[in-house]
Amino acid sequence: MIKSWMVIGAVAIGLALIGGALVPNREWFSRLRRPQWLTFEAAIPFIWTFIIVCGAWSATLIWENDPGSRQSGLLMGFYLLVELAILAYTPVMCAFRSLTVGTVVGATGTLLGAILTVLVFPISKWAALLLVPYLIWSPIGTYVTWEMRRLNPLSA
């Protein structure tokens, strides 16, 4: 029998792989100036991988709490929405060649993640805790993009 964590994990990882393959204008983004203090850029793919795994684990805890219920189904949709917001950041920003668009997408994802955390907290404190890495990292990534606007005014 297929376990819920397998399905949730496969969807999360599959979407991340597809989203990563759909990035237009990568060269535009790679040429942009970054803040001098951004010394951890090489770690960013590992950070996001950790966040996606934590999100999938959180979703699994919520699903297992009440499998098949309407509430669990709606929350799975919200988890999907948050992941799509995460994955939209780079392709949408690069498609528009706009750091402002990236900042808006990042901030939207942060807001959606905060709402999801509030919604799952009463159901499972552990599921909410697993969303904390995203709630910490997403504003950092959004701030980096905001700062890059100042350093790259023609791409703002």
Stockholm file with secondary structure:
# STOCKHOLM 1.0

chainA/1-156         MIKSWMVIGAVAIGLALIGGALVPNREWFSRLRRPQWLTFEAAIPFIWTFIIVCGAWSATLIWENDPGSRQSGLLMGFYLLVELAILAYTPVMCAFRSLTVGTVVGATGTLLGAILTVLVFPISKWAALLLVPYLIWSPIGTYVTWEMRRLNPLSA
#=GR chainA/1-156 SS CCCHHHHHHHHHHHHHHHHHHTCCCHHHHHHSCCCTTCCCGGGHHHHHHHHHHHHHHHHHHHHHHSTTCHHHHHHHHHHHHHHHHHHHHHHHHHHHTCHHHHHHHHHHHHHHHHHHHHHHTTTCHHHHHTTHHHHHHHHHHHHHHHHHHHHCGGGC
#=GC SS_cons         CCCHHHHHHHHHHHHHHHHHHTCCCHHHHHHSCCCTTCCCGGGHHHHHHHHHHHHHHHHHHHHHHSTTCHHHHHHHHHHHHHHHHHHHHHHHHHHHTCHHHHHHHHHHHHHHHHHHHHHHTTTCHHHHHTTHHHHHHHHHHHHHHHHHHHHCGGGC
//
